[in-house]
Amino acid sequence: MKRTFDLLFSLVGLALFFPLLLIVAVLVKLDSQGPILFRQRRVGRNGRPFWILKFRTMISASKLPRPAITVGDDPRITRAGRLLRQTKIDELPQLINVLQGDMSFVGPRPELIEYVLLYPEEFREILQMRPGITDLASLKYRDEAALLAHFPNPEEAYRKKILPDKIRLAQEYGRRSSFLFDMGVLLKTAFAVLNVRKHSAQNCVQL
């Protein structure tokens, strides 16, 4: 049932959001030099690597070094990228990942290989599940970049504090996973995104 839902609604989503996808693609291209989409290698189900897709929100990797994590008011983030990140519109290309079967709408967020190798035993259970666009950790750490900015060593804080908690939440999802539970996570994600977009729109009006 879950794969049928993913397949059907990824097609519906791509059709509904197609005009928005075109507008954002043009905006990204006009705002800064570089590709429209950002691709990054992540670890998927059964340890199979795949390319996760996002709209590019940072300047070209050749311009500035690209650490694995984004922290606070990162100077690499473009003007358009800031809005796309706040509203999570940059994640829309992952509908293609869902359609291809690399991801699901709800499931543990896929990590970089270097982070998976830090906790191989803990990830063993998690990698049995198809990774998702949203999950419990996505809801809890919506402002992860801002949170990491408060640490003197953000990379270490992510590896030793945030990542273990994300692993715990992913394991919790595995225990509680069901169609109804997934629908609840999707609804909470939708409300969170709509709330962010409301505040973003208000800020634009004030400017």
Phi, psi and omega in degrees: 000319183296316180293324177296317177300313181300314182297313182295311186280339172291322175294315178297316180297316179296323178291315182293319185268005183304314177300319179295320179299320179294316180298315181294321178301316178295317180299315180298318182292321181284332187285324182201160180286145178133177180290160178286318182258145173256127179245137179219137181285123177235165179264124183255201183300138181060026178077010182280123179285150177209167179265113175279143185248138173213158168291138180293128181241002181234162176294164184305142181301337181284344182277318180221151176299149184242092174297164183293331183243158177254133186235126172051224181274068185300126182293347179282342184287132180280171179298312178294323182299326180298315179293318180297322179290317181299321183266355181067015177294335179297342181275349186304323178300346178291350170301328176291319176300321179293315180300321181285345180094002178284333183224168174239170175293318180236131179168167180304133179297133182289140182252165172290152183301323182295330178281324177296321181291342178289327183227063186299320182292317180295325182280346182303314179291319183296321183286358172281347181257151175286128181295158186235168174288325179221157178198189181297322180292326178298322179289318183288323185249044178297328180252044184300316182299318179292322179296316182294334181295343181276352181262142178295330177232087184301320181297316178294321179297320179295314184293323189259339182245304186284314182301314177301325178289323176297321177297316178300317180292324178294320177293322176297318178300318180300324180285328186259356187303131174196169180298317181293321178296319177299319179297323178295318179295319179297318179295317178297322178295317180298316179297320179296317180294317180297323179294319178295318181295325178297314180293323179296318179296320178297320179295323179295320179295320181294326178290000000 
